[in-house]
Amino acid sequence: MSITITPLSPERLGVTGDIEMELRIPFDSDEDRFHLAISDGTLIAGEYDSEEDRFRYRVEIEGAGIARITGDSVTLDWKPEWVTIGIYQPAPSRSLQPLPLFETA
């Protein structure tokens, strides 16, 4: 119960495992970064480095599964229902605020 995301070309990623599909990378004209969103809540930022001809990934939000980045591939140990890709947008910060235990007078 896992998926592996690997590059097929500088414009496409392949998803194998519990989900089998190809994703076209929607590069913005300004940068070569993109986001992968997975149904378990994981958000992964990806970037294509054309000088080194390789992809780099970074987990921005951890979901229920365990994401492992190895070279040009990402493996998610979980049974996801869907994977989607989009143009890179900075992820919102997830700073936790303490919950008030008692009302203040």
Short mmCIF file of the C-alpha atoms (twelve columns), coordinates in Angstrom:
data_MODEL
# 
_entry.id   MODEL 
# 
loop_
_atom_site.group_PDB 
_atom_site.id 
_atom_site.type_symbol 
_atom_site.label_atom_id 
_atom_site.label_alt_id 
_atom_site.label_comp_id 
_atom_site.label_asym_id 
_atom_site.label_seq_id 
_atom_site.Cartn_x 
_atom_site.Cartn_y 
_atom_site.Cartn_z 
_atom_site.pdbx_PDB_model_num 
ATOM 1   C CA . MET A 1   0.000   0.000  0.000   1 
ATOM 2   C CA . SER A 2   2.124   2.816  -1.335  1 
ATOM 3   C CA . ILE A 3   2.823   4.977  -4.362  1 
ATOM 4   C CA . THR A 4   6.076   6.028  -5.965  1 
ATOM 5   C CA . ILE A 5   6.441   9.203  -8.011  1 
ATOM 6   C CA . THR A 6   9.299   9.228  -10.531 1 
ATOM 7   C CA . PRO A 7   10.236  11.530 -13.413 1 
ATOM 8   C CA . LEU A 8   9.441   10.322 -16.920 1 
ATOM 9   C CA . SER A 9   10.788  13.464 -18.600 1 
ATOM 10  C CA . PRO A 10  11.368  17.107 -17.594 1 
ATOM 11  C CA . GLU A 11  7.643   17.713 -18.253 1 
ATOM 12  C CA . ARG A 12  6.038   14.529 -16.853 1 
ATOM 13  C CA . LEU A 13  5.945   12.471 -13.669 1 
ATOM 14  C CA . GLY A 14  4.840   8.864  -13.355 1 
ATOM 15  C CA . VAL A 15  2.848   7.555  -10.401 1 
ATOM 16  C CA . THR A 16  3.019   3.803  -9.751  1 
ATOM 17  C CA . GLY A 17  1.718   1.542  -7.003  1 
ATOM 18  C CA . ASP A 18  -1.839  1.768  -5.699  1 
ATOM 19  C CA . ILE A 19  -2.446  4.532  -8.262  1 
ATOM 20  C CA . GLU A 20  -1.131  4.286  -11.831 1 
ATOM 21  C CA . MET A 21  -1.039  7.535  -13.806 1 
ATOM 22  C CA . GLU A 22  1.069   10.149 -15.572 1 
ATOM 23  C CA . LEU A 23  1.075   13.779 -14.468 1 
ATOM 24  C CA . ARG A 24  1.958   16.691 -16.742 1 
ATOM 25  C CA . ILE A 25  3.921   19.301 -14.793 1 
ATOM 26  C CA . PRO A 26  2.232   22.727 -15.137 1 
ATOM 27  C CA . PHE A 27  5.328   24.920 -14.993 1 
ATOM 28  C CA . ASP A 28  4.674   28.597 -14.421 1 
ATOM 29  C CA . SER A 29  6.576   30.885 -16.789 1 
ATOM 30  C CA . ASP A 30  8.566   32.366 -13.884 1 
ATOM 31  C CA . GLU A 31  9.881   29.239 -12.186 1 
ATOM 32  C CA . ASP A 32  10.313  25.498 -12.464 1 
ATOM 33  C CA . ARG A 33  8.540   24.570 -9.221  1 
ATOM 34  C CA . PHE A 34  5.270   22.740 -8.675  1 
ATOM 35  C CA . HIS A 35  3.186   21.198 -5.890  1 
ATOM 36  C CA . LEU A 36  2.037   17.608 -5.496  1 
ATOM 37  C CA . ALA A 37  -1.012  17.143 -3.268  1 
ATOM 38  C CA . ILE A 38  -1.968  13.687 -2.032  1 
ATOM 39  C CA . SER A 39  -5.279  12.610 -0.481  1 
ATOM 40  C CA . ASP A 40  -3.684  11.746 2.874   1 
ATOM 41  C CA . GLY A 41  -2.904  15.456 3.396   1 
ATOM 42  C CA . THR A 42  0.702   15.448 2.180   1 
ATOM 43  C CA . LEU A 43  1.891   18.490 0.216   1 
ATOM 44  C CA . ILE A 44  5.198   18.123 -1.631  1 
ATOM 45  C CA . ALA A 45  7.051   20.936 -3.391  1 
ATOM 46  C CA . GLY A 46  8.989   19.819 -6.438  1 
ATOM 47  C CA . GLU A 47  11.507  21.620 -8.588  1 
ATOM 48  C CA . TYR A 48  13.203  20.714 -11.851 1 
ATOM 49  C CA . ASP A 49  16.844  21.770 -12.109 1 
ATOM 50  C CA . SER A 50  17.572  22.000 -15.838 1 
ATOM 51  C CA . GLU A 51  21.310  22.549 -15.310 1 
ATOM 52  C CA . GLU A 52  21.675  19.240 -13.445 1 
ATOM 53  C CA . ASP A 53  18.763  17.576 -15.302 1 
ATOM 54  C CA . ARG A 54  17.172  16.311 -12.085 1 
ATOM 55  C CA . PHE A 55  14.217  16.847 -9.796  1 
ATOM 56  C CA . ARG A 56  14.321  17.925 -6.147  1 
ATOM 57  C CA . TYR A 57  11.474  17.442 -3.678  1 
ATOM 58  C CA . ARG A 58  10.625  18.792 -0.236  1 
ATOM 59  C CA . VAL A 59  7.731   17.800 2.033   1 
ATOM 60  C CA . GLU A 60  5.953   21.030 3.008   1 
ATOM 61  C CA . ILE A 61  3.023   19.509 4.899   1 
ATOM 62  C CA . GLU A 62  3.142   16.000 6.336   1 
ATOM 63  C CA . GLY A 63  0.003   13.961 5.936   1 
ATOM 64  C CA . ALA A 64  -1.011  10.611 7.388   1 
ATOM 65  C CA . GLY A 65  1.450   8.651  5.257   1 
ATOM 66  C CA . ILE A 66  5.225   8.472  5.503   1 
ATOM 67  C CA . ALA A 67  6.959   10.267 2.617   1 
ATOM 68  C CA . ARG A 68  10.476  9.167  1.651   1 
ATOM 69  C CA . ILE A 69  12.527  11.153 -0.849  1 
ATOM 70  C CA . THR A 70  15.266  9.188  -2.604  1 
ATOM 71  C CA . GLY A 71  17.110  10.945 -5.413  1 
ATOM 72  C CA . ASP A 72  14.592  11.762 -8.159  1 
ATOM 73  C CA . SER A 73  11.714  9.793  -6.639  1 
ATOM 74  C CA . VAL A 74  9.215   10.112 -3.810  1 
ATOM 75  C CA . THR A 75  7.591   7.120  -2.107  1 
ATOM 76  C CA . LEU A 76  4.520   7.557  0.079   1 
ATOM 77  C CA . ASP A 77  3.726   4.646  2.384   1 
ATOM 78  C CA . TRP A 78  -0.051  4.923  2.568   1 
ATOM 79  C CA . LYS A 79  -3.026  3.979  0.431   1 
ATOM 80  C CA . PRO A 80  -3.928  7.288  -1.215  1 
ATOM 81  C CA . GLU A 81  -7.133  7.777  -3.166  1 
ATOM 82  C CA . TRP A 82  -5.798  10.501 -5.445  1 
ATOM 83  C CA . VAL A 83  -2.746  12.556 -6.427  1 
ATOM 84  C CA . THR A 84  -2.853  15.933 -8.137  1 
ATOM 85  C CA . ILE A 85  -0.292  18.436 -9.348  1 
ATOM 86  C CA . GLY A 86  -0.424  22.222 -9.626  1 
ATOM 87  C CA . ILE A 87  1.590   25.382 -10.021 1 
ATOM 88  C CA . TYR A 88  3.741   26.187 -6.995  1 
ATOM 89  C CA . GLN A 89  2.119   28.427 -4.399  1 
ATOM 90  C CA . PRO A 90  3.796   29.093 -1.049  1 
ATOM 91  C CA . ALA A 91  2.211   26.850 1.578   1 
ATOM 92  C CA . PRO A 92  0.471   28.668 4.418   1 
ATOM 93  C CA . SER A 93  2.278   28.545 7.722   1 
ATOM 94  C CA . ARG A 94  0.780   26.136 10.202  1 
ATOM 95  C CA . SER A 95  1.660   27.835 13.449  1 
ATOM 96  C CA . LEU A 96  -0.265  26.405 16.368  1 
ATOM 97  C CA . GLN A 97  -1.963  28.733 18.786  1 
ATOM 98  C CA . PRO A 98  -2.570  27.658 22.389  1 
ATOM 99  C CA . LEU A 99  -6.178  26.937 23.213  1 
ATOM 100 C CA . PRO A 100 -7.637  29.021 26.030  1 
ATOM 101 C CA . LEU A 101 -8.484  26.803 28.992  1 
ATOM 102 C CA . PHE A 102 -10.399 29.415 30.911  1 
ATOM 103 C CA . GLU A 103 -12.107 32.589 29.866  1 
ATOM 104 C CA . THR A 104 -10.309 35.698 30.990  1 
ATOM 105 C CA . ALA A 105 -12.273 38.314 32.865  1 
# 
